[in-house]
Each structure stands twice: as C-alpha cells, then as structure tokens.
Amino acid sequence: MGQTCRLSQIPGPKVTYSYSERDVILYALGVGACARDAVDDKELKYVYHKDGKQYIEVLPTFSALFAVASHNLQLPGLEYDPRLLLHGQQYIEIHKPFPSSGCF
C-alpha cells in the first residue's frame, strides 16, 4: 500500500501579500462598485476619499484574491494542472476592516 498523508500535515509555503490603494479601487470597480450610479454614497466609499477621509474602505471579498495568489502550491508526490481545479467553496471571517493598502 502507498503512504497516506493528510494535506493538513504538509506545511504551506511562506507567502507575502502586498497591495496598494490602487489595487483596492480597481478590484471594487471590477466587481461593479459605482456601476449603476457613479455617485452612490453606499459604493463611492470603496473608490473615492469622500469628505476628507484619509482612507477608502475595502470590500471584504477583496481577501479572496489572496487565496488565488497561493494556488501555485507544490505538493510532494502530487502532480496536477491548477487550471483544471474547481473552486468549490471559500469561507471568510472578518475580524476588522482591511486597511486600504498593506503587506502581510
């Protein structure tokens, strides 16, 4: 019999993510923020510094991009084409708002 290994036992790669306010704005516009009404206050906060605000707000779904960036995972003994993967489910738990730019 072959050796059995749990995926959770394999250490993942150390990955650093960095993004700018420009990335956050482009993401918001790409998913449709301000598409219906360019001056909608509910959506404008994701793409514009209104009333002297220092930072824009980040859509919580922006964090899904971090998972996409880590899909180049190399697992010992497993060969696969990542283009053929089906994204079945994802869970995001937000503890505090994302900063409009950052590195972690």
C-alpha positions, 0 to 999 in steps of 0.5 A: 500500500502507498503512504497516506498523508493528510494535506493538513500535515504538509506545511504551506509555503511562506507567502507575502501579500502586498497591495496598494490603494490602487489595487483596492479601487480597481478590484471594487470597480471590477466587481461593479462598485459605482456601476449603476450610479457613479455617485452612490454614497453606499459604493463611492466609499470603496473608490473615492476619499469622500469628505476628507477621509484619509482612507477608502474602505475595502470590500471584504471579498477583496481577501479572496484574491489572496487565496488565488495568489497561493494556488501555485502550491507544490505538493510532494508526490502530487502532480496536477494542472491548477487550471483544471481545479474547481473552486468549490467553496471559500469561507471568510471571517472578518475580524476588522476592516482591511486597511486600504493598502498593506503587506502581510 
